[in-house]
Amino acid sequence: MKELTSLQKDELIEQYVELVVDNMDIKTMMQFITDDLTDLYNDYSDEELKDQIECTHGEDLYEELVDNVGGN
């Protein structure tokens, strides 16, 4: 196996990712993004999650979502 330089590896990965994404349908992309965001937000503290939701969508959405899950 040929050893790649860091730059070659980056370029190979970029090309491969482009091929993988090109072959995905919308449903597969949505599932991938959903899984990735879920993993990301699971690592947030409660306060970080609250801040993320409020900064992106406003305080009303955070409160609505908390109400939806049976919070205070």
N, C-alpha and C positions, 0 to 999 in steps of 0.2 A: 504494500500500500504506500502510495506517495505521501510524504509529509507535506502538509500545507503550511504556508506562512499564515500569520494571523489575518492579514488582509485577504489572502486567498480563501481562507475559511469563512470570513465574513461575507465575501462575495458569493461563495457556494451556498451558504445558508440563505442569503437574500434571494438567490435564484430559485432554490428549492421551495422556500416559503411561498414565493409568488406562484409556483406551479401548484402547490397544495391548495392555496386559497382560490386559484382559478378553477380548481376542480370541485370546490365546495358549493353546495346549493345553499340557498338562503336559510333554510331550516337548520342545517348543520352549522353555518356561521353563527346563527342566533344562539344555538346551544353552546357553542364554544365560548362566545362572549359572555353568556349568562353564567357559565361555570367559572370563567376567569374572574368576573366581577364578584361573584359570590365568595370565591376564595379570598379575594382582596378585602372585601368588606368584613369577612369573618375575622380578619386580623386586626380590625379597628377596635379601639375601646368604645364604650357606649358614647362617650363625649365626642370622640372623633367621628363616629357615625352620625351623630346628631348634627355636628358642624358641617359635615359633608352634605347632608340632605338639605340643611337650611341654606348653605351657601349656594347650592346648585338650584334649588327649587323653592326656597322660602320657608319660613317658620310654619305656615299653614299646613304644608304637606307633611312635615315631621309630625305635627300633632295629630293629623288625620291618620297617618300610618300607625302611630302608637295606639290610637283609639281602635283601629282595625284589629290589632293583635291583642286587645284586651288590657292594655296598660292603663296607668292612672291618668 
